[in-house]
Amino acid sequence: LTARIEMQDVSASFVMEEIKEVTALPLDFV
């Protein structure tokens, strides 16, 4: 159970980092 939660945390943080990078690109063009 804890392994699943850890995997979800890792994937969630990974998605957050991806979103940060994706949103950072348009900000550079503004």
NUBATI-516473 format. One record per residue (C-alpha): chain; x, y, z negated. Coordinates in Angstrom, 3 decimals. Each point is the difference from the previous one (the first is absolute). Layout:
// NUBATI-516473
- c,c1,c2,c3
- A,X,Y,Z
...
//
This chain:
// NUBATI-516473
- c,c1,c2,c3
- A,0.000,0.000,0.000
- A,2.760,2.433,-0.936
- A,1.808,-0.895,3.218
- A,-3.043,1.047,2.020
- A,-0.251,3.278,-1.902
- A,3.690,0.680,0.591
- A,-0.401,-0.737,3.701
- A,-2.963,2.390,0.149
- A,2.068,2.693,-1.738
- A,2.859,-0.506,2.442
- A,-2.277,0.099,3.043
- A,-1.882,2.997,-1.412
- A,3.203,1.954,-0.633
- A,1.248,-1.028,3.466
- A,-3.192,1.346,1.581
- A,0.337,3.220,-1.996
- A,3.559,0.440,1.301
- A,-1.204,-0.637,3.563
- A,-2.762,2.600,-0.430
- A,2.538,2.504,-1.358
- A,2.244,-0.506,3.025
- A,-2.908,0.202,2.457
- A,-1.387,3.174,-1.601
- A,3.488,1.530,-0.247
- A,0.426,-0.091,3.795
- A,-2.991,2.260,0.877
- A,1.063,2.422,-2.758
- A,3.356,0.411,1.744
- A,-1.745,1.019,3.221
- A,-2.249,2.576,-1.673
//
